[in-house]
Each structure stands twice: as structure tokens, then as C-alpha cells.
Amino acid sequence: MAEPDVFRAIADPTRRAILDRLRAGPTPVNELASDFEQSRPAISKHLRVLREARLVTEEKVGRERLYALDPRPLAKAAGWLEGYRGFWQRNLSSLKRYLEDS
């Protein structure tokens, strides 16, 4: 099975907003869709991308589908980004020194 594309999934602002919304807990798809101006089919497409990246889980409860956040795949993305922390700190410190010396 191919590795999930977490970066593609979180690149879209609507998908990031969905993930933020799901931090509050599992949410039925209709309730989730009502939080956004996009159509329900558009939100369903976003949820499919998030499911494929394994960032959300889907559970059928009666006639509803509940979506829940699974943050584990974000750990790899966070680890990759962490590698740039030192880079940015060094460059921002250099910029600060340059500006103060100018």
C-alpha cells in the first residue's frame, strides 16, 4: 500500500480547517459540512483526501457517518518541519544583526 500523502492533504486551507474542527471530537458529516460555505459534496471530497492520507477516520453510526481526527500521520510532517527550525532561527538571527548594524 502506498504511503499516505499528508503534505498534499494539509496543503489545502479547507482541509486544515476541517482538521482543526475535528480536534474538538468526532463529528457527523452533515454537521461538519454546515460549518463551511462549500457544498456538502465538496466537503465530502476533502474528507476523502483526508481519509486517504489517514488523517481522519470514518465510522458509520446508524444512518450517520462520524469523522474523527487521527493525528498520528502528522508526526512525520512535524518531524520534517522540525528540521528547518534551526535553519530559520539562524537566518532570522542573521537578518536581525544585519538590520541592527545598518
NORRAHU-V935698 format. One record per pair of residues at least 4 apart in sequence whose ideal C-beta (glycine too) atoms are under 7 Angstrom apart, sorted by the first residue. I is the first residue (numbers start at 0). J is the second residue. Records with the same first field share a line. If there is no record, write none. Layout:
I->J / J
//
This chain:
3->51 / 52 / 53 / 72
4->8 / 52
5->9 / 52 / 54 / 72 / 73 / 75 / 76
6->10 / 76
8->14 / 48 / 49 / 52 / 54
9->14 / 15 / 76
11->15 / 45
12->16
13->17 / 35 / 37 / 45
14->18 / 45 / 48 / 49
15->19
16->20
17->21 / 31 / 45 / 46 / 49
18->54 / 68
20->26 / 31 / 34
21->26 / 55 / 66 / 67 / 68
22->68
25->65 / 66 / 67
26->30 / 31 / 65 / 66
27->31 / 63 / 64 / 65
28->32 / 46 / 64 / 66
29->33
31->42 / 66
32->39 / 42
35->42
37->41 / 42
39->43
40->44
41->45
42->46
43->47
44->48
45->49
46->50 / 55 / 66
47->51
48->52
49->54 / 55
50->55 / 57
52->72
53->69 / 72
54->69 / 72 / 73
55->66 / 67 / 68 / 69
56->67 / 69
57->64 / 66
58->65
59->64
60->65
73->77
74->78
75->79
76->80
77->81
83->87
84->88
85->89
86->90
87->91
88->92
89->93
90->94
91->95
92->96
93->97
94->98
95->99
96->100
97->101
//
